[in-house]
């Protein structure tokens, strides 16, 4: 009886935990059509999401009229992706990538700082292409964290500064270019712009940080999510690990709901250490990366699909030549 009682308690606890968890589930169907690729050598790279503590990716299906495809893992670029190739297609190159996604709210319950930055994390303190940490960036960062002690205090100071000194610019195409100097000059941009400003300033202040590139899950039963790409950031706190932050979503909420900095305070607190369950991580790749097989030019950031026809890069925001759609259906 005692054993049965323990099992019953465990079952109740498990289902109670699941019931209380913030999560979202659905099927993504990505359809790609490279109109200008008909009769030409065409190549396509697509970010491939992986399962982790907060998301489960399953039932992956890849179909199309390609000559060959493979799933690559590039340690150098810190990326996993589908690569497909059409050598001389008589039809428009097409590919469909479908998968089930189960996403949970990404949350760090306790921000505890102890110990030192691990060796493998120290690279996230360094400058890289598109993430400068010297000159004006360093000057701004030093001013932000003056008098602050420890990584947590500095990270929060940078986060607050970005929230208070940037704005969401709806005129920017896609998620933005993620060029730090451009964003700081005008203080406006989209999620790639604002998140990269956080990463650059954090690194310049001695806080390990990186970009996160993802895709939103719809809040309704079924929706076209082609425009649902989203970027946020993470910083590393010794003793805790990687901590999510999303200053860009704070600014987006301010714009949409017409809120002041004072009014948006609950969201501002939430997005320092948490991000909602309506998103999956596609990549945490670096900036200015080269994938395998090598493309003609390095990729600024790898979130959108990347394609080339006869070695010429296509614009992922040009539906005339590079058309794709992303459908989400909840289950």
VMD Tcl script that draws the C-alpha trace (Angstrom):
set ca {
  {0.00 0.00 0.00}
  {2.86 2.37 0.87}
  {4.48 1.73 -2.53}
  {1.14 2.31 -4.30}
  {0.62 5.57 -2.38}
  {4.07 6.84 -3.37}
  {3.41 6.00 -7.03}
  {0.04 7.77 -6.88}
  {1.66 10.88 -5.38}
  {4.33 10.89 -8.09}
  {1.73 10.57 -10.85}
  {-0.37 13.39 -9.39}
  {2.74 15.56 -9.03}
  {3.81 14.85 -12.62}
  {0.45 15.74 -14.16}
  {0.12 18.77 -11.89}
  {3.53 20.01 -13.08}
  {2.62 19.47 -16.71}
  {-0.71 21.19 -16.27}
  {0.94 24.23 -14.68}
  {3.79 24.45 -17.18}
  {3.60 27.18 -19.77}
  {4.01 25.41 -23.08}
  {2.95 25.51 -26.70}
  {2.84 22.70 -29.25}
  {2.35 22.62 -32.98}
  {3.46 21.49 -36.41}
  {5.56 23.75 -38.60}
  {5.45 23.29 -42.37}
  {8.02 25.29 -44.34}
  {7.63 25.40 -48.10}
  {10.46 26.77 -50.25}
  {10.28 27.67 -53.95}
  {13.28 29.22 -55.73}
  {11.69 30.57 -58.88}
  {14.88 31.91 -60.42}
  {16.59 28.54 -59.94}
  {14.84 26.74 -62.78}
  {17.54 25.56 -65.19}
  {20.33 26.90 -62.96}
  {22.66 25.51 -60.31}
  {20.81 26.21 -57.06}
  {21.75 25.75 -53.41}
  {19.74 26.23 -50.23}
  {20.66 26.33 -46.53}
  {17.90 26.20 -43.87}
  {18.37 26.47 -40.07}
  {17.54 23.16 -38.38}
  {16.17 23.50 -34.81}
  {17.42 21.06 -32.20}
  {15.81 19.75 -29.03}
  {16.99 21.14 -25.72}
  {15.75 21.58 -22.15}
  {12.95 23.90 -23.27}
  {11.98 22.62 -26.70}
  {11.43 19.25 -28.33}
  {11.70 18.84 -32.09}
  {10.37 15.60 -33.58}
  {8.75 13.92 -36.61}
  {11.02 15.72 -39.05}
  {10.13 15.31 -42.74}
  {12.14 16.72 -45.66}
  {10.82 16.34 -49.19}
  {11.35 18.07 -52.52}
  {12.68 17.80 -56.08}
  {16.32 18.39 -55.08}
  {19.17 16.29 -56.46}
  {20.54 15.72 -52.98}
  {20.33 17.06 -49.45}
  {21.95 16.50 -46.06}
  {21.76 17.78 -42.51}
  {25.06 19.40 -41.51}
  {26.51 20.34 -38.16}
  {29.20 23.01 -38.33}
  {31.21 23.33 -35.13}
  {33.04 26.36 -36.48}
  {29.82 28.22 -37.29}
  {28.01 26.71 -34.28}
  {25.09 25.82 -36.55}
  {22.94 22.88 -37.61}
  {21.19 23.15 -40.96}
  {19.71 21.48 -44.02}
  {21.71 21.83 -47.21}
  {19.96 21.05 -50.52}
  {21.29 21.20 -54.07}
  {19.73 21.31 -57.54}
  {22.30 20.83 -60.32}
  {20.29 21.79 -63.42}
  {16.61 21.51 -62.55}
  {14.02 21.40 -65.30}
  {11.45 22.61 -62.80}
  {11.41 25.32 -60.14}
  {13.47 24.02 -57.18}
  {11.19 23.18 -54.25}
  {11.64 21.78 -50.75}
  {9.31 21.17 -47.81}
  {10.59 20.97 -44.25}
  {8.06 19.84 -41.65}
  {8.49 19.14 -37.92}
  {6.63 19.00 -34.62}
  {7.67 21.53 -32.00}
  {6.90 21.49 -28.27}
  {8.09 24.66 -26.58}
  {8.19 25.62 -22.91}
  {8.67 28.99 -21.31}
  {12.41 29.57 -20.96}
  {12.94 30.73 -17.42}
  {15.77 31.03 -14.93}
  {14.21 30.85 -11.48}
  {17.24 32.00 -9.50}
  {19.96 34.32 -10.76}
  {22.89 33.13 -8.69}
  {26.40 34.43 -9.37}
  {29.39 32.44 -8.19}
  {32.65 31.20 -9.64}
  {34.41 32.24 -12.80}
  {33.56 32.32 -16.49}
  {34.33 28.86 -17.99}
  {37.03 28.69 -20.65}
  {34.57 27.58 -23.34}
  {32.37 30.62 -22.67}
  {35.11 33.23 -22.88}
  {34.81 33.45 -26.66}
  {31.49 35.24 -26.04}
  {33.45 38.14 -24.59}
  {35.33 38.68 -27.82}
  {34.55 40.96 -30.73}
  {33.57 39.38 -34.03}
  {32.31 40.56 -37.35}
  {29.11 42.56 -36.75}
  {29.74 42.58 -32.97}
  {32.29 45.33 -32.23}
  {33.45 45.89 -28.66}
  {35.90 48.78 -29.01}
  {35.78 52.51 -29.77}
  {32.39 54.11 -29.24}
  {30.86 50.78 -28.17}
  {33.39 50.41 -25.37}
  {32.92 54.04 -24.35}
  {29.14 53.61 -24.03}
  {29.51 50.28 -22.21}
  {31.95 51.72 -19.68}
  {29.51 54.53 -18.91}
  {26.62 52.10 -18.47}
  {28.38 49.81 -15.98}
  {30.34 52.45 -14.07}
  {30.15 51.58 -10.39}
  {28.53 48.19 -11.08}
  {30.04 45.05 -9.60}
  {29.77 41.55 -10.93}
  {28.33 40.14 -14.11}
  {24.70 40.19 -12.99}
  {24.72 43.89 -12.10}
  {26.48 44.77 -15.33}
  {24.14 42.64 -17.46}
  {21.09 44.25 -15.88}
  {22.54 47.73 -16.40}
  {23.15 47.02 -20.09}
  {19.65 45.53 -20.48}
  {18.03 48.56 -18.84}
  {20.07 50.96 -20.98}
  {19.03 49.18 -24.20}
  {15.36 49.20 -23.18}
  {15.52 52.89 -22.31}
  {17.63 54.08 -25.24}
  {16.28 52.22 -28.28}
  {12.90 51.98 -29.99}
  {11.19 49.59 -32.36}
  {11.11 50.98 -35.89}
  {8.30 49.30 -37.89}
  {9.74 50.67 -41.14}
  {12.75 48.34 -40.94}
  {12.52 45.31 -43.24}
  {12.38 41.87 -41.67}
  {14.18 41.64 -38.35}
  {16.76 44.26 -39.32}
  {20.42 44.12 -40.30}
  {21.89 43.81 -36.83}
  {24.55 46.45 -37.46}
  {25.42 47.88 -34.05}
  {26.79 51.22 -35.23}
  {23.74 51.86 -37.42}
  {21.30 51.07 -34.62}
  {23.13 53.21 -32.08}
  {23.27 56.11 -34.53}
  {19.50 56.24 -34.92}
  {18.56 54.29 -31.76}
  {15.82 52.47 -33.71}
  {15.46 49.07 -35.32}
  {13.88 45.66 -35.09}
  {14.76 42.64 -32.96}
  {18.07 41.74 -34.66}
  {19.22 45.34 -34.29}
  {18.23 45.78 -30.65}
  {19.43 42.33 -29.53}
  {22.81 42.80 -31.18}
  {23.25 46.15 -29.43}
  {22.72 44.31 -26.13}
  {25.26 41.63 -27.08}
  {27.91 44.10 -28.22}
  {27.56 46.37 -25.17}
  {27.48 43.39 -22.79}
  {30.68 41.94 -24.23}
  {32.35 45.35 -24.10}
  {31.36 45.53 -20.42}
  {32.87 42.11 -19.63}
  {29.60 40.12 -19.76}
  {29.60 37.03 -22.00}
  {26.63 37.33 -24.40}
  {25.31 35.90 -27.65}
  {22.48 36.33 -30.13}
  {19.62 33.84 -30.32}
  {17.73 33.39 -33.58}
  {14.30 31.84 -33.52}
  {10.77 31.51 -34.78}
  {7.52 32.33 -33.01}
  {4.71 29.86 -32.44}
  {1.23 31.22 -33.15}
  {-1.11 31.86 -30.23}
  {-4.10 30.74 -32.31}
  {-4.89 27.27 -33.65}
  {-3.54 27.84 -37.15}
  {-1.63 30.71 -38.72}
  {0.84 31.74 -41.41}
  {4.08 32.45 -39.49}
  {6.26 33.42 -42.45}
  {6.84 36.79 -40.78}
  {7.33 35.20 -37.35}
  {11.13 35.17 -37.18}
  {12.47 36.71 -33.96}
  {15.83 37.43 -32.31}
  {16.67 37.81 -28.66}
  {19.84 37.39 -26.56}
  {21.45 35.49 -23.71}
  {24.18 36.36 -21.24}
  {26.24 33.92 -19.20}
  {26.10 34.14 -15.42}
  {28.65 31.93 -13.61}
  {26.84 29.73 -11.12}
  {23.61 29.88 -13.14}
  {24.39 29.43 -16.84}
  {22.88 31.13 -19.88}
  {20.17 33.66 -19.05}
  {17.63 34.82 -21.70}
  {16.86 38.51 -22.19}
  {14.61 40.18 -24.75}
  {14.80 43.99 -24.74}
  {13.42 44.02 -28.30}
  {10.11 42.49 -27.22}
  {9.84 45.06 -24.44}
  {10.12 47.82 -27.03}
  {7.68 46.03 -29.33}
  {5.09 45.80 -26.54}
  {5.59 49.49 -25.78}
  {4.88 50.34 -29.42}
  {1.88 48.05 -29.89}
  {0.21 48.79 -26.56}
  {1.34 52.43 -26.50}
  {2.94 52.04 -23.08}
  {5.44 54.27 -21.30}
  {8.63 53.00 -19.69}
  {6.82 53.08 -16.36}
  {3.78 51.21 -17.71}
  {5.91 48.51 -19.33}
  {7.73 47.66 -16.10}
  {6.13 44.19 -15.64}
  {7.21 43.16 -19.14}
  {10.63 44.67 -18.57}
  {11.08 42.55 -15.46}
  {9.74 39.43 -17.15}
  {12.08 39.56 -20.15}
  {15.17 39.69 -17.96}
  {15.60 36.01 -17.15}
  {12.57 34.67 -19.02}
  {11.14 34.43 -22.52}
  {7.70 33.11 -23.37}
  {6.71 29.68 -24.65}
  {5.62 31.05 -28.04}
  {9.04 30.63 -29.65}
  {11.63 28.05 -30.61}
  {15.37 28.49 -31.05}
  {16.56 27.92 -34.60}
  {20.25 28.78 -34.13}
  {22.75 30.38 -31.81}
  {25.28 30.68 -34.60}
  {27.89 33.39 -34.75}
  {27.89 36.42 -37.02}
  {29.51 36.65 -40.43}
  {29.65 32.86 -40.65}
  {30.52 30.49 -43.50}
  {28.61 27.21 -43.74}
  {29.49 23.90 -45.40}
  {29.54 23.49 -48.32}
  {30.89 27.08 -48.36}
  {28.57 29.73 -49.76}
  {29.88 32.59 -51.90}
  {29.63 35.17 -49.13}
  {29.56 34.98 -45.35}
  {26.15 35.20 -43.70}
  {25.46 38.19 -41.43}
  {23.25 36.10 -39.15}
  {21.75 32.69 -39.82}
  {18.05 32.70 -39.09}
  {16.36 33.20 -42.43}
  {16.93 30.60 -45.15}
  {19.90 31.34 -47.41}
  {19.94 30.49 -51.13}
  {22.18 30.98 -54.18}
  {21.53 30.60 -57.89}
  {24.68 30.15 -60.01}
  {26.68 31.46 -57.06}
  {24.62 34.64 -56.69}
  {23.07 35.24 -53.28}
  {19.29 35.69 -53.22}
  {17.51 38.19 -51.02}
  {15.45 36.26 -48.46}
  {12.98 39.16 -48.48}
  {12.47 39.02 -52.26}
  {9.46 36.74 -52.90}
  {9.73 37.18 -56.68}
  {12.85 35.02 -56.80}
  {12.93 33.30 -53.43}
  {9.49 32.37 -52.17}
  {8.81 30.53 -48.93}
  {6.00 30.15 -46.44}
  {5.82 28.89 -42.87}
  {2.53 27.46 -41.61}
  {1.85 26.65 -37.97}
  {-0.89 24.34 -36.72}
  {-1.37 23.71 -33.02}
  {-2.00 20.24 -31.62}
}
mol new
graphics top color blue
foreach p $ca { graphics top sphere $p radius 0.5 }
foreach p [lrange $ca 0 end-1] q [lrange $ca 1 end] { graphics top cylinder $p $q radius 0.2 }
display resetview
